[in-house]
Amino acid sequence: MKTTVLMMFLGLFLAGCASSGNVGNLSTYNVPVQEAAWVRNGNPLPFEDELWHPQDEADVLLDSEVQLLGEYQGAQFFAAKIDVRPFDRLYTKLDRNKFRIFLRKP
């Protein structure tokens, strides 16, 4: 009887843990082994009829704080979920919780 109750409690506990979502903020998007060559070479990202240029800085963001906009030459690019069109910045993933900033040239 005690074993049955213990197994039921353990089963309910594990079911609750499994359905709690991404509590540990694990990466949703893959971290590239190395940054795309076009980014490292300073080439722009074309998006919505504008050229976005990589910057020498990065923002610290969780994957849950960005939205995937697309992929360009093997690199996914993103916008912050709180940003609205026209976007102020675009990003590519640089490392865990690090995203390279892309800006439009004035």
N, C-alpha and C positions, 0 to 999 in steps of 0.2 A: 504494500500500500504506500509506504513512504517513497519507494523508488518511483512509483507511478506519479505521485504528486510532484516529486522532484523533476522528473522528465517533462511533465506538463509545464512547470514553471520555467525550466530551461528553454523549452520550445517557444513559449510566449516571449521570453526575453530576447532570444535570437531573432524572432520574427520582428520584434520592435526595432532592433538594431538594423536589420536589413532594409527596413522601409523608411529609415530616417533621412535618406538623401545623402548629399555630399557634405557631411558635417565637417570632415577634416579639410575641406577646401582643396581636395586633390585636383591636379591639373585635368581639365577637360580637353584642352588642345595640346597636341604633342609639342614638346620642346625640340627644336631642330638640333641635330648633332652639330651642325655648323650653319651659320647664317648664309642665306642665299648670296651667291657671288654678285648678282646685280645690285643688291643692297650695299654690300661691302665696297663695291666700286662707285657708289654714290649715284647710281642711275635712278631716275624718277619712276614712280608708280603711277600709271594712268588710271584715273577713276573719275567717272562722270564728267568727261570732257575736260579734265584738268590734270596737270602734272603735280604730283606730291613728292617732295624731296626728303630723303632720309636725313635725320639730324644726328649729331654726335652725342645725343643724350637719350635717356630712357625714362619711362614712367614705371612706377611700381603699381601694378594692378593685379587683382585676382582674376582668374578666368571667368568667374561669375560676374565680373564688372564690365566685360566687353562683349560685343556682338560680332559674330563672323559676317563679313561683307562679301568675301570671295577669296579667290586664289589667283595669284599672278606669278608666272614662271616658277612654280613649285613652292611658293611661300604664301601662306594664308595671311590675309590682312583684315583688320578689325577697326571698329569705332567703339568708343566708350558708350555703354548703355544709356548714360545720362545725357549724351550729346544728341542733338537733333540736326537734321539737314538745314542748311549746309553745314557739314561737320567742320569743327575747328582743327581737329587732328585725326590722323589715321595711324595705325600701329601695325607692326609685325612682331611676332613673338621672338624674343631674344633669349630668354632663359625662364626658369620657373619664376612667375610673378614679375617678370621684367619684359617690357614691350618698347621697342624702338619707335620713336616719334617720327612722323612724316608730316610736313607742313607744305602748304601751297606757297609758291614764291609770289610776292606782291607785284 
